[in-house]
Amino acid sequence: MQISIEPKPHTLHITSGEAAAEALRHKLPQADIIPFNEAMCEGSACAEIFTNEFYQLRAAAYGVTLQSYLLKSPGGWLNAMLPAYKALNLYFDYDMFCVVNTITLLAFLEQAQYKGQINFYLLEANGGADIIDTWPVKLGIYNECYQQVLVNRQPFDAGKSYFNKGIELYLDYKKEANRITAYIAANSALDKQELLYKLMARFADYGLTDIAAARFIDAHLQKVADK
């Protein structure tokens, strides 16, 4: 599907990460574009987004100092500049990693009482800015969704398969025993590097990174060693 983006003034473009942001800059060189540098599937969440408590939890989740985290966080910029934009274009792909980040961003927009137009662009999962679908977003359910799913770790019907599939995967991902740990246990005889590559390929729908895959493997090895 070929979907074009019509450049408009006073529109902020928010991408899933640095790679998508760079690809979008080639398509829209005059646009205001920022990456949503979060990995909300990791660590814990708190009720109020982009607050001091939120920042501290994110830094702890990534194992970095608060100062290092704040250098990349979009929170300060969004809090300060959001009122200047009449419209937002969001660019995320369809894996769990992106779905959870999208829920967090939309929940923040509800908390900030954003009143502008929001369009969502679904990206091909190739690290670029290739659009495969688009739809308008109406705020109203996403803060409740965020509180229920990320804070309370409970199911929530968001009324769209994009969100519901990601929510289902996230709730599995946050369990101590999940699909990933079961696969590791069944394939523990493999070399660690080979197992890491297999995990990333098999669980692409989670958006599993090499760092997260290695963490799961190391946790399994430590569990075996402790027995």
Stockholm file with secondary structure:
# STOCKHOLM 1.0

chainA/1-227         MQISIEPKPHTLHITSGEAAAEALRHKLPQADIIPFNEAMCEGSACAEIFTNEFYQLRAAAYGVTLQSYLLKSPGGWLNAMLPAYKALNLYFDYDMFCVVNTITLLAFLEQAQYKGQINFYLLEANGGADIIDTWPVKLGIYNECYQQVLVNRQPFDAGKSYFNKGIELYLDYKKEANRITAYIAANSALDKQELLYKLMARFADYGLTDIAAARFIDAHLQKVADK
#=GR chainA/1-227 SS CCCCCCCCTTEEEEESSHHHHHHHHHHCTTSEEEECCCCTTSSCCCSSTTSHHHHHHHHHHHTSCHHHHHHHCSHHHHHHHGGGCSEEEEEECSSHHHHHHHHHHHHHHHHTTCCSEEEEEEECSSSSCCEEEEEECCCSSHHHHHIIIIITCCCCCCSSHHHHHHHHHHHHHTSSSCHHHHHHHHTTTSCHHHHHHHHHHHTGGGTCCHHHHHHHHHHHHHHHHHC
#=GC SS_cons         CCCCCCCCTTEEEEESSHHHHHHHHHHCTTSEEEECCCCTTSSCCCSSTTSHHHHHHHHHHHTSCHHHHHHHCSHHHHHHHGGGCSEEEEEECSSHHHHHHHHHHHHHHHHTTCCSEEEEEEECSSSSCCEEEEEECCCSSHHHHHIIIIITCCCCCCSSHHHHHHHHHHHHHTSSSCHHHHHHHHTTTSCHHHHHHHHHHHTGGGTCCHHHHHHHHHHHHHHHHHC
//
